[in-house]
Every structure is written in structure tokens, then in C-alpha cells.
Amino acid sequence: MTDQTVSIDAVQQMLADQNYVCGRALATVVFLSLRLGRPLFLEGEAGVGKTEIAKAIAAALGRRLIRLQCYEGLDASSAVYEWNFAAQMIAIRTAEAAGGADRDMLKTELFTEDYLIERPLLQALRPQAGGAPVLLIDELDRTDEPFEAFLLEALSDFQVTIPELGTIHAPEPPIVILTSNRTREVHDALKRRCLYHWVDYPDFNREMQILQARVPEASAALSREVVAFVQRLRTEDLFKKPGVAETIDWAKCLLALDVITLSPEVISDTLGAILKYQDDIQKIQGSEAKRLLEEARATMAPA
């Protein structure tokens, strides 16, 4: 434990110093994860800040961030290691050209760490300058159950086995953060190994704090309008509701256009910054944008 992680308040301040604004509930589960050495499993809609918290923790603690981006078909070899076949073939051809190559000796030499390509899980088990790294296993719900089962074993003992080299064990377990957009349910056995937190959309005041931290050059008046409109937009029946990431992107786009205050025309022109599906964009354009803006202003929290 460091001064930055000695208490829940210290963790909350540590994240705030990295421009990551969070509530006490999330700060508490991060504190417990760091204190107990337990993986942290974060679920929530895309764009609510699950990935960013891993980046903030790594930056605050001065640790290396190792990211395993999950996808359909991801297997253990892609996540842990693979052999550099091209380099091995060159070594074989070189030995053959030299003549008198001992096959058994050559086989032993080919399967050493010199020819090993380390993937994120194996990298996270290696000693790192500055302490154990932060291992981000991002969008776990995109993988399938066999990979989940492998991951369950790897995270239980923080070790992996490479048949040619043996078992590699982490001298110091990494700080593990897993995220899921909940496109499917992750197996309970894996969740039981982790501390869990649902990362929800922030309320108006917290989203204002986030926007002020990430886009400080935006005026308070424009920030309030942006947050109020996005908050109102999330109540609509949309295929994909905008996350905090979209709020930040939209504010930056408005600044680039020298926008001082929102208007239906500006909203229609920049909807692509906050909505990512054409059906959603068509639904909000024109008179609908004007209606939502008026309702957002009517419910805007007082300055």
C-alpha cells in the first residue's frame, strides 16, 4: 500500500488527480481490489469509463499498463504466447547450410525464450520495473466460454504453463481489471474470483465534473447545456445511448466549431459525435432535436 491507496478517500483523490471522477462506491471497490489483491470486474454500457479506470490506476501508481483486447475466437495461444516460427525457420536453414546439425540439440535451442513471443497474459506475469503491472482484460464478453475457463485457471494462481519451458509464475501478482459491456453473461465461476462493480451513467453533477476535468477549456454554460442534453438524450429509445466518452467527444467538437451555445441546427450537424447509428441520428434530427434541447434546458440544474 502507498499513500495514494491507504484509504478510500485517498484512492478517490488518486483517481481524481488523473482526471478520473468517480463516486465513493467505485472508489471503495478499487481500494478493496488493491488492498486484497483481487481482480476487479467492471460491467456497464460502452463508454462509461471502465477502460479509463485501468489507465488512471496505472498512471497514478507508475505501473505499466498491459491490455488484452478480447475478441471472438481469442484463444490461449493468442493471449499468452506463440513461437517465432519465421526466426526458427531461419535458424534451421542456417544450421543445415553449415552442415552437421544435431537435430536434438537444434530442437532444444529452437524452443527457448529467444524465440518466444510474449502476449499480454505472459507479459503481465513477468517482473516489471516499478512493480507489478496493471493487466486490463478488456471486453471479456466478446470471447467464448473455453477462453473464460482458461482465464479462470490463469487468474487463480497467476501462472501459465508453456510445455517447452515449464510453468511460469508471477513473482508479484498483477493488478487485474476485467471489463464487460454485457453483450452476454460472463460465467459465475469467473465473477466469483473477482470484486464486482456495475459502472452506470453518471448523474448530472458528476458528468459535469467529468467534463470540466477532461475538457476544461469549455465554458461552464456550454458544459451545462451539453451534459443536460446528453442526459435527456439517454432517456430516449435509442439503439445505442451515448456514454461519457461521447459527451467528452461532443464537447471537443463543439469547441472546434467555436460554438458558444447549443441550437437545434448545431445539434443536427454534430449528432455523429454522440450517436453512432444512422437510425438513431435520423430519429433525433430536426424538430426532435429542438424539442429535446428545450426539455433539457427546462430541467437543467441551476448554476
ABEGO torsion letter per residue (X at the ends): XBAAAABAAAAAAAAAAAGBBBBAAAAAAAAAAAAAGBBBBBBEBBGAGAAAAAAAAAAAAGBBBBBBBBBBGBBAAAAABBBBAAAAAAAAAAAAAAEGBBAAAAAAAABBAAABBBBAAAAAABBBBGEBBBBBBBGAAABBAAAAAAAAAAAAAGBBBBAAAEBBBBABBBBBBBBBAGABBBBAAAAAABBBBBBBBBBAAAAAAAAAAABAABBAAAAAAAAAAAAAAAABBBABBBBAAAAAAAAAAAAAAGBABBBAAAAAAAAAAABABAAAAAAABEAAAAAAAAAAAAABBBX
